[in-house]
Structures are given as C-alpha cells and as structure tokens.
Amino acid sequence: MAGLESAKNEVSAPRLWLVLARAYGSMSAYIEGSITAQGLGLSDFMVLEVLLHKGPMTISAIGEKVLLASASMTSAIDRLEKRGLVRRKTCDSDRRIRFVELTDCGKAFIEEIFARHEKDLEAVIGGLGDEERRVIYEGLKKIGLAAKVAVPTQKCNTESTQDPSA
C-alpha cells in the first residue's frame, strides 16, 4: 500500500514538463491580454520595461535583454518613438553609438502599466505562500540552468533491420 501511495505522489519529468508548459501558456495569455488592453504589444512592453529598470541602452543591448531580433527591435523602437515614449540619443563620446531612452511621458506611462502588471501577476501568484514561491523559483532556476547545458538524447534508429527487398 505504501508503494502505491508513493507512486501516486511521484511526478515524472514528462508530467512536470506538461504542467509547466500549460501554466506558462495560461500565464502568458493572461499577461499578454492584460498588456494589450493597455494599448501595447508584448514586445513594446518588454522594451519599455527594460528601459525603466536598466536605464538608457543601445538597441542591441535591449534586444539581448528582451530576446528580440534586430529587425524586430528596430520596429518596436520606431513604434515607441512615434508615440513619444522613447527617443534615440547619440553617445557624446562615440557618435556611432545610439542609445534609446524613455521620454518623461514614456517613463510615466510604463511606470503606471508596470504597476498594473505587478498587480496582475500577483493576482495569479497570490495563492502561493513565501515558501512555495521560493521553492518554485529555485526549482525553475535549476531546470533552466540544466536545460542550457543538457545534450539531447541521440536519434532513435527506427529503420527496419530487415532487407526491404527480401
């Protein structure tokens, strides 16, 4: 009986992956809906958020932080600049370098939206206690680091060992 009970409580790697993927999908859809309701696309929000927390940065540095390709970054910056939320500024010491920074209007806008974003996330995560959050956080970090260095298993040999001409 104890062995059966233990098997029920065990969480296999495929089951954990499925729950993690579904949770991510649900949270992602919820947050994206919340952000688009504020009149922003997710990539534009991510650009504004990184500028709010990291200060002025080059387009390539922003792209590395928000995991967007160069062409997507340029489009996002163009959209945000057109709305008066960011501006491009040439570096004083090296005119080849251009920084992107929040305008005063952009800073006020993203501060308000980020505060709502925090509340939206808290609405989802709020049912977890401090210890549960810590355990999930540490577990997800371990999974992420392990996945970075993991080597996938070799391709299965599914070809028949029999001669097809026989």
PyMOL commands that set and color helices and strands:
alter all, ss='L'
color gray80, all
select helices_A, chain A and resi 2-9+13-37+42-54+59-66+70-82+104-125+130-149
alter helices_A, ss='H'
color red, helices_A
select strands_A, chain A and resi 57-58+86-90+98-102
alter strands_A, ss='S'
color yellow, strands_A
deselect
rebuild
show_as cartoon
